[in-house]
Each structure stands twice: as structure tokens, then as C-alpha cells.
Amino acid sequence: MDNLLLLSIEINTDIFETNIINIVLLVVLLFNVLGAALKTEMFERKSRILTEVQGAEQRLTEANERLLDAETQSQQAGLVIAQIEEKTEKLRQNILINNWNRAYEEMSRMEKAASLALKYETQKAGRENQDRLLTAGLTNAYTFIINELTYDDCCKLNTKRIEQIPNLK
């Protein structure tokens, strides 16, 4: 039987015939043998690609949801920041007003103190002036009495002054 197989198979040395037949045989053989394996591999690859695409779509959906959550949180944070800025501005204005009021009160207090000090110094200067004038007047009167008046003139002045005193009855 081996001989029969050997007899039926011959080697054809004609290049044109053998190439076409070989190529056709090769294609048919590859299509029959490898076709099933390729189909199986292609189906597996298709299912992997579909699974990966579905996973990517799911991750994209999750990422979009996280993005929306982040945008919502960002908007809420913006509102909180705006409220904080508003409160900060009000607090700053209150502090400025309070500082201005305290400065005004301090200036008023200092003005009153300066006014009182000036009044005191004016009164003190007036008293000192009165004292000097009185001292000068008394000194001049004493000098006049000692140097200019005689004993008789002094007696006449005293008598005149005594007469001006109302009578006691």
C-alpha cells in the first residue's frame, strides 16, 4: 500500500503548474486548517475588544459622573468662598469703623485734655500775673508810704478811711 501512495504522488518539476497548484493547495489547506483556529481567535479577540470597549465606556461614564460631582462641589465651594469673602469684607469694614471711632474718641479725649491743660495754664498765668501786680502794687504803695508820705499825711488818710466805715450803733 505504501507503494500505491508513492506511485500516485509524483514530483512535478514544471514551475508554472506546481506553483499555482501549490498555492491553491496551500490556501485551501490554510483555510481549512487554520480557518477554524483563526475564527476562534477572532471571536475571542472581538469579545475582548467589546469587553474592553464596554469597560472603557463604563469608566468614561464613571469619570463623567465624578466630573459632575467635582463641578457641583466646585460650585458649592465657590458659594462658600463668596460667603466667606462677604463676611470678611463686612468684618473688615466693622474693624475699620471701630478703629476710626476709637481714634476719634482718643482725639476728642486728647483735645479735652489739651483744652483743660490750656485752661489751667491760663488760670495759673492769670493768678501769677495778679500776684505780681498785687505784689508790685503793694511794693509801690509801701515804697510810696515810706518814702513820700509824712506822718501827718498817714494820719489824715487813716482818718478819712475810718470815716468811710459806717457807724455802728
Residue pairs with C-beta under 8 A, 6 or more apart in sequence:
12 18
12 21
145 154
149 157
